[in-house]
Amino acid sequence: MASTYYNLYLDLRRRFRLEGVFDPDRAARELMCAACGKTHEELVRDGRLYAPPEAERALEELARRHLAGEPVAYLVGEWEFYGIGLDISRAVLIPRPDTEVLAARAIEAALAFAEPRVLDLCAGSGCIGLAIAKHVQNARVLLGELDEEALKVCRQNIRRNELSARVSAVRVDAREKPERRLGEFDVIVSNPPYIPTGDIETLDVSVREHEPRLALDGGEDGLDFYRSICSLWREMLRPCGKLLFEVGIGQADPVLRLMRSNGFGDIQVIKDLNDIPRVVCGTVWDEI
């Protein structure tokens, strides 16, 4: 029996709620748009119209895959972060609301410089660096990423957000000593892999089986990338430059100690909206 777009959305939202899907309203809306080939605005506009059978079939397939654990962002191929639209593929982590805390602090740090040069290290989709570029009009941003497929997503997102004049992407390994040709930065921001290797198999199926392990695995204790970045990349910061990290639960204190032992000062820990220490940032005052 034919259904209107609006009724299809209501039915799917109800089904997701009963199945305990996270954020069922958004999941239903995004999958509806993808299945029907409509924007959010078009879906609202056409809500009382009857959906064609092929749209219903496409929606059912997307719903089935999501209920089996496949994240919505991978199913629809895009996501929003800090007010900007991003292309998303299985080569990159899906941007999360917690990371917006890091983006906000990095934007604040960049605004303190007249013409800031910013590095988003372990950039993934480029979400943090692009958010900085969008909100700091005179910033020049470099997206540093190791994985070639993730770099493709970075470059797609630079073009999508019309930031090619001020943002570029380059292949770098955060665990290796950087080349001087990269230049110096006023702000380095990083949301590195920080899940302890042994904990990955305990993650939710949507993360464990679908998000890239390369972007999750932080080594035995989850701190490998923090050690490397603090020790190897500090010299890439100009005097008074800022280093900002996102950290996992229970990692704020160890990361703070790593930063302190590598000569960073004015170290701060910022909590997310759930009162969990989520961001650790420090400043380069003097040479070690």
Secondary structure, DSSP 4 states (H G I P E B T S, - for coil): ---BHHHHHHHHHHHHHHTT-SSHHHHHHHHHHHHHT--HHHHHHTTTSBPPHHHHHHHHHHHHHHHTT--HHHHHTEEEETTEEEE--TTSPPP-TTHHHHHHHHHHHHHTSSS-EEEEES-TTSHHHHHHHHHSTT-EEEEEES-HHHHHHHHHHHHHTT-TTTEEEEE--TTSPPPGGG--EEEEEE----B-GGGGGGS-HHHHTTS-GGGTB--TTS-HHHHHHHHHSGGGEEEEEEEEEE--TT-HHHHHHHHHHTTEEEEEEEE-TTS-EEEEEEEE-S--
